[in-house]
Amino acid sequence: MASKTKLQFIDKGFQDILSSAGTKSCIESVTNSIQTKAGPNFEGEVSYYGQGHRWMGFVHTTDYDSMKEESENKTLTKAVR
């Protein structure tokens, strides 16, 4: 006979984790790794984001050449793997 598991999520606890310095550090590390793999024409940033109040990392193109590089060779896409 299978037992049922009940999970109770406490929003305040999740919010504390998502907005913590440890989470920011982890996201910075991953963002920097992706940016480094993609190359110098890609820029990474970590910011405290929106209504969710959490840290998010972004890596994006910086100029036409990097846009073309992503379009033709999927450089940024491959850097995420």
C-alpha positions in Angstrom: 0.0 0.0 0.0 1.5 3.3 -1.1 1.6 6.1 1.4 0.7 9.7 0.4 3.3 12.4 0.9 2.1 15.9 1.6 4.4 18.8 0.9 3.8 22.2 2.4 5.7 25.1 0.8 6.4 28.1 2.9 6.7 31.2 0.6 8.8 33.1 3.0 11.4 30.4 3.1 11.6 30.2 -0.7 11.8 33.9 -0.9 14.7 34.0 1.6 16.6 31.4 -0.5 16.0 33.1 -3.9 17.1 36.5 -2.5 20.1 35.2 -0.5 23.8 36.1 -1.1 24.6 32.4 -1.6 22.1 32.2 -4.5 23.5 35.4 -6.0 27.0 33.9 -5.8 25.9 30.7 -7.5 24.1 32.6 -10.3 27.1 34.9 -10.8 29.4 31.8 -11.1 27.2 30.2 -13.7 26.6 33.4 -15.6 30.4 34.1 -15.7 31.1 30.6 -16.9 28.6 30.9 -19.8 29.9 34.3 -20.8 33.5 33.1 -20.8 32.6 30.0 -22.9 30.7 32.2 -25.4 33.5 34.7 -25.8 34.3 38.4 -25.5 31.5 39.7 -27.6 28.9 38.4 -25.1 28.1 40.1 -21.9 26.8 38.7 -18.6 25.0 40.4 -15.8 23.3 39.4 -12.6 20.6 41.5 -11.2 17.9 41.5 -8.6 14.8 41.0 -10.7 11.3 42.2 -10.7 8.2 41.2 -8.8 9.6 37.8 -7.9 12.4 39.5 -5.9 15.1 37.1 -6.9 18.5 37.0 -8.4 18.7 36.2 -12.1 21.6 35.9 -14.5 21.6 37.0 -18.2 24.1 36.6 -21.0 23.4 38.5 -24.2 25.0 39.7 -27.4 26.8 43.0 -27.4 27.0 43.9 -31.1 26.0 42.8 -34.6 29.0 40.4 -34.9 27.9 38.5 -31.8 24.3 38.4 -33.0 25.5 37.0 -36.3 27.7 34.5 -34.4 24.8 33.3 -32.3 22.5 33.1 -35.4 24.9 31.2 -37.6 26.8 29.0 -35.0 24.7 29.0 -31.9 27.7 30.1 -29.9 25.8 31.3 -26.8 23.4 28.4 -27.0 26.3 25.9 -27.0 27.9 27.8 -24.1 24.9 27.0 -21.9 25.3 23.3 -22.3 
